[in-house]
Amino acid sequence: QVQLVESGGGLVQPGGSLRLSCAASGSTFSFYIMAWYRQAPGKQRELVASIANDGSTNYADSVKGRFSMSRDNAKYTAHLQMNSLKSEDTAVYYCNFRDWNRGRWVDYWGQGTQVAVSS
């Protein structure tokens, strides 16, 4: 049973920083993509950032230049460094782990961590 554990959310003032982490466990993985999504009240879940097996990253336009995603393959862990936070970044952030297993993608989700940006 694959499990994702998220950490690092909290309350921060505008302009501040937070670092989210997501760790996968319960199996061994050889080819996977990790991503962060977020969902604000009344809005659809949206992709924030993703990082592929080769380390290449992709960011939503709204966070480019402010957020940075990295991964540690030895620990099946990904981090999202969030700088210059704005009130519109307030949302529940979800870790997504997409594993290539037996010829198909299998998605796993974390429980979500709250990020609140407010003065």
Secondary structure per residue as TSV (DSSP state, phi and psi in degrees):
chain	resnum	aa	ss	phi	psi
A	1	Q	-	360.0	118.1
A	2	V	-	-79.3	134.6
A	3	Q	E	-126.9	143.4
A	4	L	E	-116.8	132.0
A	5	V	E	-119.0	120.8
A	6	E	E	-103.4	152.4
A	7	S	E	-155.3	161.8
A	8	G	-	108.4	-4.6
A	9	G	-	-72.4	173.4
A	10	G	E	159.1	-167.3
A	11	L	E	-103.8	132.8
A	12	V	E	-143.6	152.0
A	13	Q	-	-79.4	156.1
A	14	P	T	-54.7	137.1
A	15	G	T	90.9	-10.6
A	16	G	-	-81.7	-174.8
A	17	S	-	-132.5	151.6
A	18	L	E	-142.9	155.0
A	19	R	E	-127.3	117.7
A	20	L	E	-95.5	145.0
A	21	S	E	-129.6	150.3
A	22	C	E	-140.7	125.1
A	23	A	E	-121.2	130.5
A	24	A	E	-100.7	143.8
A	25	S	E	-150.1	168.3
A	26	G	S	107.1	-6.2
A	27	S	S	-164.5	178.9
A	28	T	-	-110.3	144.4
A	29	F	-	-130.3	142.2
A	30	S	S	-117.3	-28.3
A	31	F	S	-141.7	111.9
A	32	Y	E	-153.9	158.6
A	33	I	E	-119.2	139.2
A	34	M	E	-118.3	145.4
A	35	A	E	-149.0	159.4
A	36	W	E	-117.9	131.3
A	37	Y	E	-116.2	162.6
A	38	R	E	-141.9	154.6
A	39	Q	E	-139.5	117.3
A	40	A	-	-92.5	158.0
A	41	P	T	-55.1	129.2
A	42	G	T	77.9	4.5
A	43	K	S	-121.8	162.1
A	44	Q	-	-77.3	156.3
A	45	R	-	-67.8	136.7
A	46	E	E	-130.5	150.7
A	47	L	E	-74.8	131.2
A	48	V	E	-99.6	-51.1
A	49	A	E	-160.0	154.2
A	50	S	E	-144.0	157.6
A	51	I	E	-139.5	127.7
A	52	A	-	-87.7	178.8
A	53	N	T	-60.9	-32.4
A	54	D	T	-88.1	4.8
A	55	G	S	89.8	-2.7
A	56	S	-	-70.3	143.6
A	57	T	E	-120.1	159.1
A	58	N	E	-140.8	136.0
A	59	Y	E	-130.1	148.4
A	60	A	-	-66.3	147.2
A	61	D	T	-56.3	-34.2
A	62	S	T	-68.3	-16.1
A	63	V	T	-118.4	-3.5
A	64	K	T	-58.0	134.5
A	65	G	T	85.9	-11.8
A	66	R	T	-115.2	-35.4
A	67	F	E	-107.5	149.5
A	68	S	E	-141.6	130.7
A	69	M	E	-111.8	141.7
A	70	S	E	-140.8	167.4
A	71	R	E	-144.2	154.4
A	72	D	E	-120.3	102.2
A	73	N	G	-65.0	-31.6
A	74	A	G	-66.8	-25.2
A	75	K	G	-114.1	4.8
A	76	Y	T	50.6	47.8
A	77	T	E	-126.9	144.6
A	78	A	E	-130.1	150.5
A	79	H	E	-127.6	147.5
A	80	L	E	-124.9	108.2
A	81	Q	E	-88.0	120.1
A	82	M	E	-115.0	114.7
A	83	N	-	-114.6	164.2
A	84	S	S	48.7	48.6
A	85	L	-	-65.1	144.5
A	86	K	-	-119.7	162.9
A	87	S	G	-60.2	-32.0
A	88	E	G	-72.9	-4.9
A	89	D	G	-83.6	-7.2
A	90	T	-	-62.2	124.4
A	91	A	E	-178.7	171.4
A	92	V	E	-89.6	127.6
A	93	Y	E	-102.4	131.2
A	94	Y	E	-118.0	134.3
A	95	C	E	-86.6	135.7
A	96	N	E	-119.8	132.3
A	97	F	E	-121.3	115.1
A	98	R	E	-110.5	112.9
A	99	D	E	-105.7	131.8
A	100	W	E	-87.2	108.4
A	101	N	E	-134.6	117.6
A	102	R	T	53.8	44.9
A	103	G	T	84.1	10.9
A	104	R	E	-149.4	159.0
A	105	W	E	-85.3	135.7
A	106	V	E	-122.3	127.1
A	107	D	E	-100.3	137.2
A	108	Y	E	-126.6	146.9
A	109	W	E	-126.5	144.3
A	110	G	-	-80.2	175.1
A	111	Q	-	-81.5	-13.0
A	112	G	-	97.4	144.9
A	113	T	E	-134.7	134.9
A	114	Q	E	-81.5	131.8
A	115	V	E	-119.2	122.7
A	116	A	E	-123.7	125.3
A	117	V	E	-115.2	110.7
A	118	S	-	-158.0	148.5
A	119	S	-	-93.9	360.0
